[in-house]
Amino acid sequence: MRTINSFKNILFGLSGQFISVFMGFAVRTVFIYSLGIEYMGIDGLFSSILIMLSLANLGFDTAIIYSLYKPLAENDIQKIKALMNLYQKAYRIIGLIIFLLGMILFPFIPFLIKDGKIINHLNIIYFLFLVNSVLSYYFVYKQAIIIADQKTYIISKIHNYFIVFSNIIQILILLMTKNYILLLSFQVLIRIIENVYIVGKVHKLYPFLKGKNNVQLNKNDKKEFFKNLYSLFLYKVSGVVINGTDNIIIARYVGIIQVGMYSNYLLIISTLSTFISHVFYSLNSSVGNLVVTEEKEKKYFIFRVIHFANFWVYGLTTLLIWNLINPFIIIWLGKEFVFNKLILFSILLNFLTAGMQSASTTYRQTTGLFNKGKYRPIIAAVINIVLSLILVRIIGITGVFIGTVVSRLCTYFWYDPFIIYKYIFGKPVKRYFLRYAIYFTLIVLSIFITETIFLFSFSNLIFRTFSSLIIPNALFYIVFRKTKEFIYLKSVVNNVLGIGKRKILKKKSTSL
């Protein structure tokens, strides 16, 4: 059942990403040509500010989802209702706090932008961003039970429909009015409609959540929950600072146009990242179920499989982006929107080191290791801000991303696997780092091989794409084809595609 739900989650998540990719590029292209790169920079900056304000979330979402795994497995309805009641109350307060913090920031918005005078109605634009963010907190808490119950595909399916409708209307608004404020107003409206629809779906699936819910957690459960929540809040601080400050620093010290240029790269990279993370995030609830029901060796083997899949997918994607993104942006928007190779390298190093952390993050979240090294995220956040502010003055936009990478390497990179291997697997962590070194070396080798080929041969976009797919996959297959991780993944994929069943049926028909 875990495997079926995981692949349903992955399937609908990936289909949603295909739709998002196509519609996202369409909207982005119309946006840039209708409003200009400056407004795209504003879009990226205000999104980053709201990421910072989401600190008020505290990590409630992760804490609640983790707490729901066991009562869902045991069908403990009263415990589920108590947790959802707590989540509802918390998010109403969180929404209010974010709104108040956002309003406090109002007078300072112009000072965050080096060249902000080129944008009209800045305060109205910011207010609509804020409202769009705050309103979701009054609905989104109901989604937690679907996610914890290994049915994320339900949310993905609904979201896919709304993506298509929303983006078509946004394109029409841009083409007919070129009015950014009208566009943002529509985004607020469609967000409300989608969230209300999902709440209705939750009530159909879990009718015991309909109506008034006054069930309370007992004293011990509440104490354990808030203990985990405190540690998660510290992780939340670090994640928000690491992911949310880049655009703010670039806007303040480099310029809003560069934020707009970076947002084009970010659209492509974050789309691919979200596409990939849907695969790995879809495994979270299944891993959570595995953690509470399986033996230590099974947990360890599945971790190795996820880490191996993690390497293959992120390694291949990094190579594809390195070889294709600049030629693609030249075709799409023009040479004036392209970053140099040094900036691209720093962006991709950030992408790869974050992506390769996914297996450790999944196990840390699903095994409840929230309290181990709980102050380390604060250290990561401080390192990130200090280094980024120093390096941006020395080497420009590249320094912002290098600061983010270094902060991650000094903290999450080594400590997350350390605590997982020590407390969950009871094994030395050097096995993890040895595998990581092998994986990273193969990724670098793949890049070197393709760069050499392109240097001494004719290389258009089609040839680059073909080479970037064939070379790393062939190299990874040759090295890992006999490993247990590869054999296991191959068997899972074959079972999902029905290849094994078709072979059996073919043999039977032959014998007849």
C-alpha positions in Angstrom: 0.0 0.0 0.0 2.9 2.3 0.8 4.4 1.8 -2.7 1.0 2.3 -4.4 0.4 5.6 -2.6 3.9 6.8 -3.1 3.7 6.3 -6.9 0.2 7.8 -7.1 1.7 10.8 -5.3 4.6 10.9 -7.6 2.5 10.4 -10.8 0.1 13.3 -10.0 2.9 15.4 -8.7 4.9 15.0 -11.9 1.9 15.6 -14.1 1.2 18.8 -12.3 4.8 19.8 -12.8 4.6 19.2 -16.6 1.5 21.4 -16.7 3.2 24.0 -14.5 6.3 24.0 -16.7 4.4 24.7 -19.9 2.0 27.2 -18.4 4.7 28.9 -16.3 6.9 29.6 -19.4 3.9 30.9 -21.3 2.9 33.3 -18.5 6.6 34.3 -17.9 7.1 35.1 -21.6 3.9 37.2 -21.8 4.8 38.9 -18.4 8.2 40.0 -19.5 7.1 41.4 -22.9 4.0 43.0 -21.4 5.4 44.5 -18.2 9.2 44.3 -18.5 12.0 42.7 -16.5 11.7 45.2 -13.6 8.2 43.9 -12.7 9.6 40.4 -12.8 12.2 41.5 -10.3 9.5 42.9 -8.0 7.7 39.6 -8.2 10.8 37.8 -7.1 11.6 40.3 -4.3 8.2 40.3 -2.7 7.9 36.5 -2.9 11.2 36.4 -0.9 9.9 38.9 1.6 6.9 36.7 2.2 9.1 33.7 2.6 10.8 35.6 5.4 7.5 36.5 7.0 6.5 32.8 6.9 8.8 32.4 9.9 5.6 32.9 11.9 4.5 29.5 10.6 7.1 28.2 13.2 7.2 24.7 11.6 3.6 23.8 12.6 3.0 22.1 9.2 5.9 19.6 9.6 5.2 19.0 13.3 1.5 18.3 12.7 2.1 16.0 9.7 4.7 14.0 11.7 2.3 13.8 14.7 -0.5 12.5 12.4 1.5 9.4 11.1 0.8 7.2 14.1 -2.8 8.1 14.8 -3.7 7.6 11.1 -1.9 4.2 11.1 -3.9 3.2 14.3 -7.2 4.9 13.2 -7.2 7.0 16.4 -9.9 9.5 15.3 -9.9 11.4 18.6 -6.2 12.0 18.4 -6.5 13.1 14.8 -9.3 15.6 15.7 -7.3 17.0 18.6 -4.2 17.6 16.3 -6.3 19.2 13.6 -8.0 21.4 16.1 -4.6 22.6 17.4 -3.5 23.2 13.8 -6.6 25.2 12.9 -6.2 27.5 15.9 -2.5 27.9 15.4 -2.8 28.9 11.7 -5.5 31.5 12.4 -3.1 33.1 14.8 -0.2 32.7 12.4 -2.1 34.4 9.6 -2.8 37.4 11.8 0.8 37.6 12.9 2.1 37.5 9.3 -0.4 40.2 8.3 0.7 42.5 11.1 4.4 41.9 10.4 3.8 42.6 6.7 2.0 45.9 7.5 4.9 46.9 9.8 7.3 46.4 6.8 5.2 48.7 4.6 7.2 52.0 5.2 10.5 50.2 4.5 9.7 48.6 1.2 11.2 51.4 -1.0 14.5 51.1 0.9 14.9 47.4 0.0 15.2 48.2 -3.7 18.3 49.9 -5.1 16.4 51.3 -8.1 12.8 51.2 -6.8 11.7 54.5 -8.3 11.2 52.8 -11.7 8.2 50.8 -10.3 4.7 52.5 -9.9 2.2 51.7 -7.2 4.8 49.7 -5.2 2.8 49.7 -1.9 -0.4 48.4 -3.6 1.5 45.6 -5.3 3.1 44.6 -1.9 -0.2 44.7 -0.2 -1.8 42.3 -2.7 1.2 39.9 -2.3 0.7 40.1 1.5 -3.1 39.4 1.3 -2.5 36.5 -1.1 -0.1 34.9 1.4 -2.2 35.5 4.6 -5.5 34.2 3.2 -4.1 30.8 2.5 -3.4 30.2 6.2 -7.1 30.1 7.0 -7.6 27.2 4.7 -4.4 25.3 4.1 -4.2 23.5 7.5 -6.9 21.0 6.3 -4.4 19.6 3.7 -2.2 18.2 6.4 -4.3 15.1 7.0 -4.3 14.2 3.2 -0.5 14.6 3.1 0.1 12.5 6.3 -2.4 9.9 5.0 -0.1 9.2 1.9 -2.7 10.8 -0.5 -0.9 13.9 -1.7 -1.9 13.0 -5.2 -5.5 14.2 -4.4 -4.2 17.8 -3.8 -1.9 17.6 -6.8 -4.9 16.5 -9.1 -7.0 19.5 -7.9 -4.0 21.9 -8.2 -3.4 20.8 -11.8 -6.9 21.9 -12.9 -6.5 25.3 -11.2 -3.1 25.8 -12.7 -4.4 25.5 -16.2 -7.4 27.7 -15.6 -5.5 30.3 -13.6 -2.6 30.7 -16.1 -4.9 31.0 -19.1 -6.8 33.9 -17.4 -3.5 35.5 -16.3 -2.2 35.5 -19.9 -5.4 37.1 -21.1 -5.2 39.8 -18.4 -1.6 40.6 -19.4 -2.3 40.7 -23.1 -5.5 42.7 -22.8 -4.7 45.1 -20.0 -1.0 44.9 -19.1 -2.2 45.7 -15.6 -0.1 44.1 -12.9 -2.4 45.1 -10.1 -5.4 43.4 -11.8 -3.2 40.3 -12.3 -2.4 40.1 -8.6 -6.0 40.6 -7.7 -7.0 37.7 -9.8 -4.3 35.5 -8.2 -5.8 36.3 -4.7 -9.3 35.3 -5.9 -8.2 32.0 -7.5 -6.1 31.1 -4.4 -9.3 31.4 -2.2 -11.4 29.3 -4.6 -8.8 26.5 -4.8 -8.4 26.3 -1.1 -12.1 26.3 -0.4 -12.5 23.4 -2.9 -9.7 21.4 -1.2 -11.4 21.9 2.2 -14.6 20.5 0.7 -12.7 17.4 -0.5 -11.1 16.9 2.9 -14.6 16.9 4.5 -15.7 14.2 2.1 -12.8 12.0 2.8 -12.7 12.6 6.5 -16.3 13.5 7.5 -15.4 13.4 11.2 -13.6 16.8 10.6 -16.7 18.5 9.5 -18.5 20.9 12.0 -17.2 22.2 15.3 -14.1 20.5 16.7 -13.3 21.0 20.4 -11.2 17.9 21.0 -8.0 18.7 22.9 -4.6 16.9 23.2 -3.8 15.4 26.6 -1.0 17.1 28.6 1.8 14.6 27.7 1.0 14.7 23.9 0.8 18.5 23.9 4.2 18.7 25.8 5.8 16.3 23.2 4.3 18.2 20.3 5.6 21.6 21.5 9.0 20.2 22.2 9.3 19.1 18.6 7.8 22.3 17.4 10.5 24.4 19.1 13.2 22.5 17.3 11.3 22.7 14.0 11.1 26.5 14.5 14.8 26.7 14.6 15.0 24.7 11.3 12.4 26.9 9.9 14.5 30.0 10.7 17.4 28.6 8.9 15.5 27.4 5.9 13.7 30.8 5.5 17.0 32.7 5.8 18.9 30.5 3.4 16.1 30.4 0.8 14.5 33.8 1.3 17.4 36.3 1.6 19.1 35.9 -1.8 16.7 38.1 -3.7 16.5 40.7 -1.0 20.3 41.1 -0.9 20.6 41.1 -4.7 17.8 43.8 -4.9 19.5 46.0 -2.3 23.2 45.7 -3.4 23.0 44.8 -7.1 19.7 45.9 -8.5 16.1 44.9 -9.3 16.9 44.2 -12.9 19.4 41.5 -11.8 16.7 40.0 -9.5 14.5 39.8 -12.6 17.2 38.1 -14.6 17.8 35.7 -11.8 14.1 35.0 -11.5 14.2 33.6 -15.1 16.9 31.2 -14.1 15.1 30.5 -10.9 11.9 29.7 -12.8 13.7 27.0 -14.8 15.7 25.6 -11.9 13.0 25.8 -9.3 10.5 24.2 -11.7 12.9 21.3 -12.2 13.6 21.3 -8.4 9.9 21.2 -7.6 9.4 18.5 -10.3 12.1 16.4 -8.6 11.1 17.2 -5.0 7.6 16.0 -5.8 9.1 12.6 -6.3 11.0 12.6 -3.0 8.4 14.6 -1.0 5.8 12.1 -2.1 7.8 9.4 -0.3 7.7 11.3 3.0 4.4 9.9 4.3 5.4 6.4 3.2 8.8 6.6 4.9 7.0 7.9 8.0 4.8 4.8 7.9 7.9 2.6 7.3 9.7 4.2 10.3 6.9 3.2 12.8 6.4 -0.3 11.3 9.7 -1.8 10.0 13.0 -3.0 11.4 16.3 -1.0 11.5 17.9 -2.8 8.5 14.9 -2.1 6.2 15.0 1.5 7.2 18.7 1.7 6.4 18.4 0.0 3.0 15.5 2.3 1.9 17.6 5.3 3.0 20.4 4.1 0.8 18.0 3.6 -2.1 16.6 7.1 -1.7 20.1 8.6 -1.5 21.1 6.7 -4.6 18.0 7.9 -6.5 18.7 11.4 -5.2 22.2 11.4 -6.6 21.2 10.1 -10.1 18.3 12.5 -10.5 20.0 15.6 -9.2 23.3 14.8 -10.8 21.7 14.4 -14.2 19.6 17.5 -13.8 22.6 19.6 -12.8 24.4 18.5 -15.9 21.4 19.3 -18.1 21.1 22.8 -16.6 24.8 23.5 -16.9 24.8 22.6 -20.6 21.4 23.9 -21.7 20.1 26.8 -19.7 22.1 29.6 -21.2 21.5 28.5 -24.9 17.8 28.1 -24.0 17.5 31.6 -22.4 19.2 33.1 -25.5 16.6 31.5 -27.7 13.8 32.3 -25.3 14.5 35.9 -24.3 17.8 37.1 -25.8 21.5 37.4 -24.9 21.0 40.4 -22.6 19.2 38.1 -20.1 22.1 35.6 -19.8 24.4 35.3 -16.7 28.1 34.3 -17.2 29.4 30.9 -16.3 30.7 31.9 -12.9 27.3 33.0 -11.7 25.7 29.9 -13.3 28.2 27.7 -11.5 27.4 29.3 -8.1 23.6 28.9 -8.7 24.0 25.2 -9.7 26.3 24.4 -6.8 23.6 25.8 -4.5 21.0 23.7 -6.4 23.1 20.5 -6.2 24.1 20.7 -2.5 20.5 21.4 -1.5 19.2 18.6 -3.7 21.7 16.0 -2.5 20.4 16.7 1.0 17.0 15.3 0.3 17.4 11.8 1.6 18.8 13.1 5.0 16.0 15.7 5.2 13.3 13.1 4.6 14.6 10.8 7.3 15.2 13.6 9.8 11.6 14.8 9.4 9.9 11.4 9.4 11.9 9.9 12.3 11.3 12.9 14.7 14.9 13.9 15.2 13.9 17.5 15.7 15.7 18.0 19.0 19.1 16.8 17.9 21.4 19.7 17.0 18.4 22.1 17.3 20.6 25.3 17.4 22.6 24.3 14.4 20.1 25.9 12.0 20.6 29.3 13.6 24.3 28.9 13.0 23.6 28.2 9.3 21.4 31.3 9.1 24.0 33.5 10.6 26.8 32.2 8.4 24.6 32.6 5.3 23.7 36.3 6.0 27.2 37.3 7.1 29.0 35.6 4.2 26.5 36.8 1.6 26.7 40.4 2.7 30.5 40.3 2.6 30.9 38.4 -0.7 28.2 40.4 -2.6 30.4 43.5 -2.1 33.5 41.7 -3.4 32.3 39.4 -6.2 28.7 40.6 -6.8 25.8 38.3 -7.3 28.0 35.2 -7.2 28.9 35.9 -3.6 25.3 35.7 -2.5 25.0 32.1 -3.7 28.4 31.1 -2.5 27.4 32.3 1.0 24.4 30.1 0.9 26.4 27.0 -0.2 29.0 27.5 2.5 26.4 27.9 5.2 24.8 24.6 4.2 28.1 22.7 4.0 29.1 23.9 7.4 25.9 22.6 9.0 23.3 20.4 7.4 25.7 18.7 5.0 27.5 16.7 7.7 25.2 16.9 10.8 21.9 15.5 9.4 23.4 12.2 8.2 25.5 12.0 11.4 22.4 12.0 13.7 20.5 9.7 11.3 23.2 7.1 11.2 23.8 7.3 14.9 20.3 7.3 16.3 18.3 5.5 13.6 20.7 3.0 11.9 23.4 2.6 14.6 26.1 2.6 11.9 29.2 4.7 11.2 28.4 7.8 9.1 31.6 7.4 7.1 29.7 5.1 4.8 27.4 7.9 3.8 30.2 10.4 3.1 32.1 7.8 1.0 29.1 7.3 -1.2 28.6 11.0 -1.4 32.2 11.5 -2.5 31.7 8.9 -5.2 28.5 10.4 -6.4 29.8 13.9 -6.5 33.0 12.8 -8.4 30.9 11.1 -11.1 28.8 14.3 -11.5 31.9 16.4 -12.0 33.4 13.8 -14.4 30.2 13.9 -16.5 30.4 17.7 -16.7 34.0 17.5 -17.7 33.4 15.0 -20.4 30.5 16.9 -22.0 32.4 20.2 -21.8 35.3 18.6 -23.6 33.1 17.2 -26.3 31.4 20.6 -26.9 34.8 22.3 -27.0 36.0 20.2 -29.9 32.8 19.6 -31.8 29.8 21.4 -33.4 27.2 21.7 -30.6 23.7 23.1 -31.2 21.0 22.7 -28.6 19.8 19.3 -29.9 23.3 17.9 -29.8 23.9 19.3 -26.3 20.6 17.8 -25.1 21.4 14.4 -26.5 24.9 14.3 -25.1 23.8 15.6 -21.7 21.3 12.7 -21.4 23.4 9.9 -22.8 26.8 10.5 -21.2 25.9 10.7 -17.5 23.2 8.0 -17.7 25.7 5.6 -19.4 28.4 6.4 -16.9 26.1 6.0 -13.9 24.8 2.7 -15.3 28.2 1.2 -15.9 29.4 2.1 -12.4 26.2 1.1 -10.4 24.4 -1.5 -12.5 25.3 -4.4 -10.1 24.6 -2.6 -6.8 21.7 -3.5 -4.6 20.3 0.0 -4.8 20.1 0.0 -8.6 18.7 -3.5 -8.7 16.0 -2.6 -6.2 15.0 0.6 -8.0 14.9 -1.2 -11.3 12.6 -3.9 -9.9 10.3 -1.2 -8.4 10.1 0.7 -11.7 9.4 -2.5 -13.6 6.6 -3.5 -11.2 5.0 -0.1 -11.5 5.2 -0.2 -15.3 4.0 -3.8 -15.3 7.0 -5.1 -17.2 7.4 -8.1 -14.9 3.7 -9.0 -15.3 3.9 -8.7 -19.1 6.9 -11.1 -19.2 5.0 -13.7 -17.1 1.9 -13.4 -19.4 4.1 -13.7 -22.5 5.6 -17.0 -21.2 2.2 -18.4 -20.4 0.8 -17.6 -23.8 3.9 -19.2 -25.5 3.5 -22.4 -23.5 -0.2 -22.6 -24.5 
